[in-house]
Amino acid sequence: MISRSTIDRVFESARVEEVIGEFVQLKKAGSNFKGLSPFTDEKSPSFMVSPVKQIWKDFSTGKGGNSVSFLMEHEHYTYPEALKWLAKKYNIEIEETEQTSEQKEQMNERESMFMVSNFAKDYFHDLMLNSNKGKAIGLSYFKERGFSDETIKKFDLGYCIDEWDNFTKAALAKGYDLKYLASTGLTIVKENKQFDRFKGRVMFPIHSMSGRILGFGGRILTADKKAAKYLNSPESDIYHKSKILYGLYQAKKEIAKQDNCFLVEGYTDVISFNQSGVENVVASSGTALTSDQIRLVNRLTKNITVLFDGDAAGIRASIRGIDLILEQGMNVKVVQFPDGEDPDSFAKSHSDAELKKYLEDAAQDFINFKVSLLLKDSNNDPIKKAGVIRDIVSSISKIPDGIQREVYVQECARVMDISERVLFSELAQLLKKEATKRSTKTFNSSSNVNSNVDPNQPPPEYFYEQEQAAMGLVKGGGLTSEKVDQLSILEKEIIRILLLYGNEEVGFTEDVTNIDDEGKETITIRKYQNMVSAEIYLHLHDDEIEFTNTIFQEIYAEIIHQLNQAEKIEMDGFINHKNSNISNTVTSILMDEEKHQLSDWVGQNIEVKSALEILDKLVNDSVFNLRRILIGKKIDELMTEALEQPAKSVDLETIKNYTGLKMRLFEKLNRVV
């Protein structure tokens, strides 16, 4: 278990904008930062980070929290693992107590797989550097490729000895379960036999964006024609080849800094470029480029430069990836190396300066590259040339931005010597066809009972109208009042006021009823100062009101506890709360407020009073509305009881009193019944 003092130091040191900046490209937006959601595929940024409050929220999914919760959401870390990652980043020594056997048993299978993979990475690396066979075979191979000790260490390169079960035996001896050795693919189990998947191969560990080991690539060193030259870990709960880019962990900072990412094909291409000083490079690991891989880069930069070797057949097989990049709204350039060269060989045969200059000078716009490539096959044949034009316009149609599409059409018209009108006509037909396909797909998926849409889940409009109804803005329509959980919304409003303004002292008024000796009733108005939190507490306590929402119950109880201890609400205690439900809910409320404050009311010539100016009204309205809803529910219960049990005498006086109280609340709220 991690000590409390270590946890406190981690939270004090961690900067949410720095942590998230490792995974998402953030741009300044006033006092905050914005970026594309790392959890969904979106074109417009809806991910917000608040350095002042040290929180984040993804408005596209509703997720939010602090640095720890981001790592738990994005990297699927456990709470302790997220703390350890932050401690390592900020050079904080971890004080840890011994885990019990029961706690060890509770570790889930994914975490066990990560532990096994990390052990394998260390084992292969150490064996290569410190054993005779490792140095003679594995290390000598990498040295022959020109890789320095620093580079070998940076990429955790290793070697698996060419023996049937050398690694498996070592892992089992260290107490690792054969089940996880098999599920990660490190060990192949057949009946009563087990052997190493990567025996006799040099090892390329594949890291996640945060540095966790997801899987391995292994290259054979013998001339065995029956064995694959490269072998990857099989698909598993932690390794999905189509969602991983080799080298991204080492490249992410430089990609964001250079605002460009070089995309190559193989492991050694990445490593050779790094050693030559070009660190903003990743590899698709020999697979066809996927949308998931492109989105990983899109979080860090909008610019990709695709590097092709001189093999024309390989280029044609890979060129489809350009359209996928364009679909993501990214800018694409292409660099082709001379015949017989690939990124690895070119980097080795040229100086660092020559490599960087070539990458800069040889970079082409994707249209010019496609034209030069495809026209070679057309041989001035008009039919084939028309096919080339359609192919290029098809690529342009993938671009989501209309202005960029127009610029590319103009460039294509210039290069292909054809009128813009014809190209725009072709583009319009393609866009119309794609729109029809999308609308048909949407209709089919929404009407398909086997789709991912939960038929029991209300439509998005419901949640909007639900909130509007609670504020008295919906007077009827397609939704009945029974569907509107006004109580939960009002409870959330009270929690919001407490969190944002609970420590403020504000002037309040109340009606005081006096009865003189003759029984005559007079009402006077009393003015007084009170803390917002104390005022709300008194109202709820006097009326014996309890929250119905369990999370709001817990947050309210924590607020009261803080007030009793320090007479002040400390926001950090909620943002960094060990209960993720509490921290996520509080963060969501705070970031909703942050987003609301960004609304351009001034630009629309709309004068809006600040919350502090009307804080007394906000407090009273929230409490009065909550009372009104609760009284209304009580009246409904009594009326239902009267209808269902007509023989039972009904306390009409009680109903009358409740109704009168509800009317007075409507008057206080200035609402017409």
Secondary structure, 3 states (H helix, E strand, C coil): CECHHHHHHHHHHCCHHHHHHCCCCCEEECCEEEECCCCCCCCCCCEEEECCCCEEEECCCCEEECHHHHHHHHCCCCHHHHHHHHHHHCCCCCCECCCCHHHHHCCCHHHHHHHHHHHHHHHHHHHHHHCHHHHHHHHHHHHHCCCCHHHHHHCCCEEECCCCCHHHHHHHHCCCCHHHHHHCCCEEEECCEEEECCCCEEEEEEECCCCCEEEEEEEECCCCCCCCCEEECCCCCCCCHHHCCECHHHHHHHHHHHCCEEEECCHHHHHHHHHCCCCCEEECCCCCCCHHHHHHHHCCCCEEEEEECCCHHHHHHHCHHHHHHHHCCCEEEEEECCCCCCHHHHHHHCCHHHHHHHHHHCCEEHHHHHHHHHHHHHCCCHHHHHHHHHHHHHHHHCCCCHHHHHHHHHHHHHHHCCCHHHHHHHHHHHHHHHHHHHHHHHHHHHHCCCCCCCCCCCCHHHHHHHHHHHCCCCCCCCCCHHHCCHHHHHHHHHHHHHHHHCCCEEEEEEEEEEECCCCCEEEEEEEEEEEHHHHHHHHHHHCCCCCCCHHHHHHHHHHHHHHHHHCCCCHHHHHCCCCHHHHHHHHHHHHHHHHHHCCCCHHHCCCCCCHHHHHHHHHHHHHHHHHHHHHHHHHHHHHHHHHHCCCCCCCHHHHHHHHHHHHHHHHHCCCCC
